[in-house]
Each structure stands twice: as C-alpha cells, then as structure tokens.
Amino acid sequence: MKTRTRWILKHPLQTKYLLLVILAMLIPLATLGFCFYKITFRLLAEQIAFPEAITANLLPVIHGVNRLLLVTLPLSSLLVLWLAVLVSHRLAGPLERLEKELDEILAGNTARRIALREKDDLKGLASKINSL
C-alpha cells in the first residue's frame, strides 16, 4: 500500500525556503507594480492639456494591461509557489526522514537502515550513514 505524500512538512527548513520564495516573488512584483502605475499616472498628468488624446489612446492600453496582469500574476504566483513546495519537499522530506531514522538508531535499534526515495537529494548521505 502506497503511503500518502505530505507536501508541506513541519520541518523548519521547508518553511524557511517557502518564505524566501514568497519574498522573492512579492518584492519584484510590488516594485514593478509601483513603477508601472507611477509611469502611467505621470504620463497622464503630463498630458492633461489634451485629455481627449489620452482617453482615446492610452486608457484602453492601461485597461488591457490591467486585465492581463489580473490573469497572469495570480497564475504565475501559484505556479512559482507550487514549484517551491516541490523543490523544498525534495530537501526537507529526506531531512525529516533522516532525523527520525537517526533517532531510532540512537535509541538502540542499530539494525535499522535509512531508506530514501530514488530521486531524493540526500540519498548519498543516507548510504554513507548506513555504512557506519
């Protein structure tokens, strides 16, 4: 019977990496958003002398960009978060497994061997610990 994979672990390393990815996503997003709107409203303020030209030409472009951003930013944010969970799980999962298995070995069960999945990043470390 296959066990269910827990993607979000209670391991502090995974939490740290997820927070780092979220910050790496939010800081450029906020900066770009601020710059975009600052430039847009500066253009509108400079061209206020002939508002008909601005209304006819620039506002439809602004509305189009806003619609595009409303669709793509949440989708790309979810994609980046999903990838961050996958990558952090490949590191935090084996670390959690190593900690549990080493606790068992330290408790006196020296016949215990550390078994990790084939694609786990710390497979080499687990095999070296097993050879001790």
N, C-alpha and C positions, 0 to 999 in steps of 0.2 A: 504494500500500500504506500503510495507516494504521500509524503508529508507536504502540508501547505507551506508555501514560502511567505515569510513575513518580510515585506519590502522595507518597512520603517521599523528599525530596531531601536532599542533603548540605549544603544551604545553612544557615548558622548562624541566619539569621532564622527559618526554619521551626522549627528546634529550639527556639529561644527562645520562640516563640509556643505551641508544643505544651507545653512545660514550664510556661508561665504558665497555660494552660488546665487542666492536670493539677493544679497547686497550687490554682487557683480552684475546682476540684471537690473536692479532698481536704480542704481546711481547713474549709469549711462542713459537709461530711459527717462529719468527725471531731467537730466541735463539736456538731452535732445528735445524733449517736450518744451522745456523752458525756452531754449534757443529758437525753436520753430515759432512759437507764439510771440516771442519778443520781436523777431524779424517781421513776422506777419503784421503785427499791430503797429510797428514802426513804419512799415510801408503804407499802411492805411492812414496813419497820422500825417505822413509827408505828402500824401496825395489827396488830402482832404479838400484841396482847392477845386478839384473837379471830381466829385464823388460819383457821378454817373459812370465815368470810365472805370472806376474801381469796382463799383457794384456790378457792372456788366462783365468785367473780365476777371477780377481777382477773387471775388466771393465764391463763384462756382468752383474754382480750383481749391479754395480753402475747404469748402464743404466736401469735395471729393477726397481730399487728403484726410480729413477727419473721419469719413466713413471707412476709408482704407485702414487707418490706424485703429479704429474701433474693432475691426475684424481681425487684423493681423497681430496686433500686440497681445491680446489675451491668448490667441492660439500659439504664438511663438513662446510666450511665457510658460504656458502649460507644457509645451514640448521640451523646453530647457529644464523645467523642474522634473519632468519625467526622466530625462537623461541623467540629471543629477542624482536622483534616487537610485537609478540603475548602477551608476558608477560608484556611488558611496556604499551601496549594498555589497558590491563585489569586494570592497575592502573591509567594511565594518562587520559583515557576516562572518567571514573567516576569523577575524579577531575575536569575536564573541565566542565562536566555536572553540578556538584555541584556549581562551580563558577557562571555559567550562571543562574542557578535557584536562588541562593542566591542574585544575582544582581536584579533579578525580585522581590524577596521578599522585598529587601531593597528599591526598587523603589516604594513600596506601595501595591503591589499585594500580600497581606498576605494570600489569599485563595490558593495560589499556593502550590503544593506539589512536592517534589523531587521524581522522579521515575527513578530507575536504573534497569538495566537488572538483571535477576535472578542470573547469575554467576559472577556479578561484585564484586570485593573485598570490596568495601566500602558500601555495602548495609546496614549494621548495623548502620553506621554513618548517612546515609541518613534517616533511620527510626527514629533515635534519634532527628535529626534536624526537621523532620516532626512533632514530638510530642511536640515541643516547642510551 
